[in-house]
Amino acid sequence: MALNKKVNVIVLTYNQEGIITQTIESIVSQETAFNFDIIIGEDGSTDGTLNIILNLQKKYSNKIRVISSKRNRGMYANFLNCIKQLDAEFIAICDGDDYWVDSKKLQ
């Protein structure tokens, strides 16, 4: 029996190419008894952050949605764009410069 998506994880990022892979991998590797996905708000980074995210989206196409901006709009506008994409019962937030060390954090 397929489970409905229970959690959307929001990740806001801007110019975080040095850590964004670790951030996303720590979320994708979560061990849960429910379905979840990641909504990444990429806010017009001027470094390689967007390219890294798009490559990870190809690798984990069923887990990652990218909301990108051509220019930096700021954290508040970026967050609102992500909120409009919510479609799960719960939300979790992981900053783009953070990562989860517990593989059962969402559970």
MARSE-803470 format. One record per residue: residue in one letter; x, y, z of N, C-alpha, C, O, CB in turn. Coordinates in steps of 0.2 Angstrom, whole numbers, plus 2048, in hexadecimal, padded with zeros to 3 digits. Glycine has a CB too. Layout:
N
AXYZXYZXYZXYZXYZ
...
//
This chain:
107
M8047FA8008008008008048068008098078047FB800806
A80380B7FB8078117FB8058168007FF8178028068147F4
L80A81980380881E80980882580580B82680080E81E80E
N80382980880383080680983480880C83280D7FC833808
K80B83980581083D80780E84180E80984480E812843802
K81284081281084281981484981B81284D81E81283D81E
V81A84981881F84F81A82285281482484F81082484D81F
N82285981482685D80F82B86081382A86381882186280B
V83185F81183786281483986881083B86880A83D85D815
I83986E81383B87480F84287681184487681783687A812
V84687780C84D87980C84E88080884D880802852874809
L85088580C85188B80885988C80785C88B80C84E89180D
T85B88E80286288E8008648947FC8608967F88648887FD
Y86A8977FD86C89C7F987489C7FA87789D80086A8A37FC
N87889B7F587F89B7F58828967FA8868987FE8828A27F6
Q8808907FA88288B7FF8858857FB88387F7FE87C889803
E8888867F688B8807F289087B7F68908767F588F8837EC
G89387E7FB89787A7FF89487580489787080689B87F803
I88D87680588A87180A88486F80888186A80B889875811
I88187180287A86F8008798687FF8748658008788737FA
T87F8657FC87E85E7FB87D85A80187985580288585B7F7
Q88185B80688185880D87A85981087785581388685B812
T87785F80F87086181186B85C80E86785981286F868810
I86B85C80886685880486785180586284D80686685A7FC
E86D84E80586E84780686C84580D86984080E876846805
S86D84A81286B84881986384781986084481E86D84D81E
I85F84B81585884B815856844811851841813855851812
V85984480B85783E80785883780A85483380985A83E800
S85D83780F85E83181285A82F81885C82A81C866831814
Q85583381985183281F84D82C81F84B82A81A84C838820
E84D82882484A82282584382382884282582E84E81C829
T83E82282483782482683281E82483381A82083482A824
A82C81E82882781982682281D82281C81A82182481682C
F82382382081F82781C82382A81682982A81681B82C820
N81F82D81182283080C82383780D81F83B81181D82F805
F82883A80A82A84180B82E84380583083F80182E842812
D82E84A80483284D7FF83585380183485680782E84E7F8
I8398567FD83D85C7FF83B8617FA83C8607F484585B7FF
I8398677FC83886D7F883E8727F983F8747FF8318717FA
I8428737F48488777F584787E7F284587E7EC84E8747F2
G8478837F684688A7F484D88D7F285188F7F784388E7F9
E84F88D7EC85688F7EA8558967E88528987E385988B7E4
D85889B7EB8578A27EB85C8A67E685F8AB7E98578A57F2
G85D8A47E08618A77DC8698A77DE86C8AD7DD85F8AE7DB
S86B8A27E08728A17E28778A37DC8758A27D687489A7E4
T87C8A77DE8818A97D98878A47D888C8A57D58848B07DA
D88789E7DC88C8997DC8898937D98858947D588F8987E4
G88C88D7DA8898877D78848847DB88287E7D988F8837D7
T8818877DF87B8847E38768817DF87487B7E08788887E8
L8738857DA86E8827D687087C7D286C8777D286B8887D1
N87687C7CF8788767CB8788707D087686B7CD87E8787C8
I87B8717D687B86B7DA8748687DC8738627DC87F86D7E1
I87086D7DD86986B7DF8658677D98628627DA8658717E1
L86686A7D38638677CD8668607CC86285C7CA86486B7C7
N86D85F7CD86F8587CC86D8547D186B84E7D08778597CD
L86C8567D78698527DD8628507DB85F84B7DD86A8557E3
Q85E8557D88578547D685784E7D185284A7D185485A7D3
K85B84E7CC85B8497C785C8427CB85983D7C986184A7C2
K8618427D086283C7D385C8397D885B8337D886983D7D8
Y85983E7DB85383C7DF84D8407DD84A8437E085583F7E6
S84B83E7D68468427D383F8417D783B8467D78458407CC
N83E83C7DA83883B7DE83883E7E583383E7E88368337DF
K83D8417E783E8447EE83F84B7EE83E84F7F38438417F1
I84184E7E88438557E883F85A7E383F8587DD84B8567E7
R83D85F7E683A8647E283E86B7E383F86D7E88328657E3
V83F86E7DD8438747DD83F87A7DB83C87A7D684A8737D9
I83F87F7E083C8857DE84288A7DE84588C7E38368887E4
S84388D7D88498917D78478987D48428997D284E88E7D2
S84B89D7D684A8A47D48508A67D08568A47D18498A87DA
K84F8AA7CB8558AD7C78598B27CB85F8B37C98528B07C0
R8568B57D08598BA7D48588B97DB8538B67DD8578C17D2
N85C8BB7DF85B8BB7E68558BF7E98558C57E88618BD7EA
R8508BC7EB84A8BF7EE8498C07F58458C47F88448BB7EB
G84E8BC7F984E8BD80084A8B78038468B380084A8C3802
M84C8B680984A8B080D8428AF80D83F8AA80C84D8B0814
Y83F8B580F8388B58108348B38098308AF80A8358BC812
A8368B68048328B57FD8348AE7FB8308AA7F98358BA7F8
N83A8AB7FD83C8A47FB8388A07FF83589B7FC8448A37FC
F8378A180583389C80A82C89C80782989780783389F811
L8298A28068228A280382189E7FD81C89B7FC8208AA802
N82689F7F882589B7F28258937F482288F7F182B89C7EE
C8298917F982988A7FB8238887FE8208837FD82F889800
I82088C80281A88B80681488A80181088680281889180B
K81488D7FB80F88C7F680F8857F380A8837F08108917F1
Q8148827F481587B7F18148757F68148707F481C87A7EF
L8128777FC81187280180B86E7FF8058707FD80F875808
D80B8678008068627FF80685C8038048578018068607F7
A80985D80980985880E80685A81580486081681085580F
E80585581980285681F80685A82480485F828800850823
F80D85982481185D82881786082481885E81E81485882D
I81A86582782086882482686782982586782F81F86F822
A82C86782683286782A83786C82783686D82183686082B
I83B86F82A84087482784787282984987082E83E87B82A
C84B87282485287182585687782185587781B85586A822
D85987B82485D88182186287E81C86587981D860885826
G86388281686887F81186F87F81387387C81086788480C
D87188281987788181C87887D82287C87D82687A88881E
D87387882287287482887186D82587086C81F86C87582D
Y87286882987086182786E85D82D87085F83387785D824
W86B85782C86985383186D84D83286F84982E862850830
V86F84C83987484683A87084083C87383A83C879848840
D86A84183E86683B84086183983B85D83D83886183D847
S86383383885F83083385782F83485482D83086282A830
K85583083A84E82F83C84B83583F84683584284E829842
K84E83B83D84C84183F84484283D84084484185084783C
L84384183783C84283583783D83883183F83983B84182D
Q83983783983583283C83383484382F83084683982B83C
//
